[in-house]
Amino acid sequence: MLRQKLCDFAEIKSGYTFRERVVSVEDGDILVIQPKDLNNPSYSEMAKIPFSKNMSKHLLKKGDVLFSNRGAFSSIVYDGKYPTVGSGGFFIIRVNNKKALPEYISLFLNSDMAQKIFLKIQESMTIPALTRDQVAGMEIPLPSITKQEELIRFEDLQKKEYYLMQNLLSLKKQRFNAIIKGVLYG
């Protein structure tokens, strides 16, 4: 299987660095996605800020992979729904060839295989962080586009199954509590 360094088929840049803490304003023009938003990427929860011209080159494009560069290393693919900038806590990875799909790159970066590589890199660090060069030099296995699409579909199904299982467990807990309440209080 073909393996290529990430920098050979993607542009990697840092997210937008804010001079101060990001504070959401009601009449903001653009959204700011921060690493804390990765666990619950809901647009309604993201900070809205006024647009400024120096942010233009930092606006995300559909298909950009946002990869958190500190702490828990994880990624998502930007869907292009709203004007958004990624904060400085991300590397923005923009795939620039036809050999890799952004969703596959995100899937790989979130995989146990990649996480082990990140752990090895950060062994000598006090604060877990990755440099742009470390990410750019990472070798990514590149199966055919068809195989990448199959892996993406499989991951989507796995996420749906996880969501359904969580809902089922919640319903079972509610039913159990209702039975207990019925037995104890008639």
C-alpha positions in Angstrom: 0.0 0.0 0.0 1.2 3.5 -0.9 2.4 5.6 2.1 3.1 9.3 1.7 4.1 12.1 4.0 1.1 14.3 4.7 3.0 17.3 3.3 3.3 15.6 -0.1 -0.4 15.8 -0.7 -1.8 18.4 1.7 -1.2 22.0 2.7 -0.8 22.3 6.5 -1.2 25.6 8.2 -2.0 26.9 11.7 -5.4 28.1 12.7 -6.0 31.8 13.4 -4.3 33.1 16.5 -6.4 35.4 18.6 -4.7 38.0 20.7 -7.2 37.6 23.5 -9.7 35.0 24.7 -12.5 34.4 22.1 -15.7 36.0 23.4 -18.9 35.3 21.5 -21.0 38.3 20.4 -24.7 38.0 19.4 -24.3 39.8 16.1 -21.0 38.0 15.1 -20.5 37.3 11.4 -18.3 34.2 11.6 -18.0 31.2 13.8 -14.8 30.1 15.6 -14.2 26.4 16.1 -11.9 25.6 19.0 -10.5 22.3 20.2 -13.1 22.2 22.9 -15.8 22.1 20.2 -14.5 18.8 18.8 -16.4 16.7 21.3 -19.7 18.4 20.3 -19.3 20.1 17.0 -22.6 22.0 17.1 -22.7 25.3 15.3 -25.1 26.7 17.9 -22.5 26.2 20.6 -19.6 27.8 18.8 -18.4 31.4 19.4 -19.6 34.0 17.0 -17.3 37.0 16.3 -17.2 40.0 14.1 -15.3 39.4 10.8 -12.1 41.3 10.2 -10.1 41.5 6.9 -7.0 39.8 8.4 -9.2 36.7 9.0 -9.9 36.3 5.2 -7.0 33.9 4.5 -8.0 31.8 7.6 -11.6 31.2 6.6 -12.1 27.4 6.3 -13.1 25.7 3.1 -15.4 22.8 2.8 -13.3 19.6 3.2 -10.6 21.2 5.5 -9.5 18.9 8.2 -9.1 20.5 11.6 -6.6 18.7 13.7 -6.1 19.7 17.3 -2.4 20.1 17.9 -2.3 20.0 21.7 -3.7 17.7 24.4 -6.1 15.1 22.9 -5.1 14.9 19.3 -8.3 14.5 17.2 -9.7 15.8 14.0 -12.9 16.6 12.1 -13.7 17.6 8.6 -15.3 21.1 8.1 -18.6 20.8 6.2 -18.7 24.3 4.8 -22.1 25.3 6.2 -21.2 28.6 7.8 -18.3 31.0 7.5 -15.8 29.7 10.1 -12.2 30.1 11.3 -10.3 27.5 13.2 -8.5 28.8 16.2 -4.8 28.5 16.8 -5.3 25.2 18.6 -5.6 23.5 15.3 -3.6 22.7 12.2 -5.8 23.1 9.2 -5.0 20.4 6.7 -6.2 21.0 3.1 -5.8 18.0 0.8 -4.6 19.1 -2.6 -4.6 16.0 -4.7 -7.0 13.2 -5.9 -5.2 10.4 -3.9 -6.8 11.2 -0.5 -10.2 12.2 0.8 -10.3 14.6 3.7 -12.7 12.3 5.6 -10.2 9.5 5.2 -7.3 11.7 6.5 -9.5 12.7 9.6 -10.4 9.0 10.1 -6.7 8.0 10.0 -5.7 10.8 12.4 -8.3 9.7 14.8 -7.3 6.0 14.5 -5.5 4.0 17.2 -2.6 3.6 14.7 -2.1 7.4 14.4 -2.7 8.0 18.2 0.2 5.6 19.0 2.5 7.6 16.7 1.4 10.8 18.5 2.1 9.2 21.9 5.6 8.1 20.7 6.3 11.7 19.5 5.2 13.3 22.7 7.0 10.9 25.1 9.7 13.5 25.8 7.3 16.4 26.3 5.8 17.7 29.5 2.8 19.2 27.7 1.4 17.1 24.8 1.8 19.1 21.7 2.7 18.5 18.0 4.6 20.8 15.7 3.6 21.5 12.2 6.8 19.7 10.9 5.9 16.6 13.0 2.4 16.4 11.5 3.7 17.3 8.0 6.2 14.5 8.1 3.8 11.9 9.2 3.5 9.0 6.8 -0.1 8.2 5.9 -1.1 4.9 4.3 -3.1 5.7 1.2 -5.4 2.9 0.0 -7.4 3.4 -3.2 -10.1 6.0 -3.2 -12.7 3.2 -3.3 -11.1 1.7 -0.1 -11.0 5.1 1.6 -14.8 5.5 0.8 -15.5 2.1 2.2 -13.6 3.0 5.5 -15.5 6.3 5.7 -18.9 4.5 5.3 -17.9 1.9 7.9 -16.9 4.7 10.3 -20.2 6.4 9.7 -22.1 3.2 10.4 -20.0 2.6 13.5 -20.9 6.2 14.8 -24.6 5.6 14.1 -24.4 2.2 16.0 -22.7 3.9 18.9 -25.4 6.6 19.1 -28.2 4.0 18.9 -26.6 1.9 21.6 -26.3 5.0 23.9 -29.9 5.7 23.3 -30.9 2.1 24.0 -28.9 2.1 27.2 -30.6 5.3 28.3 -34.1 3.9 27.6 -33.2 0.7 29.5 -32.1 2.7 32.5 -35.4 4.7 32.3 -37.4 1.5 32.1 -35.5 0.0 35.0 -36.1 3.1 37.2 -39.8 3.1 36.3 -40.0 -0.6 37.3 -38.3 0.2 40.6 -40.6 3.1 41.2 -43.7 1.0 40.4 -42.6 -1.8 42.8 -41.7 0.5 45.6 -44.6 3.0 45.4 -47.3 0.9 43.7 
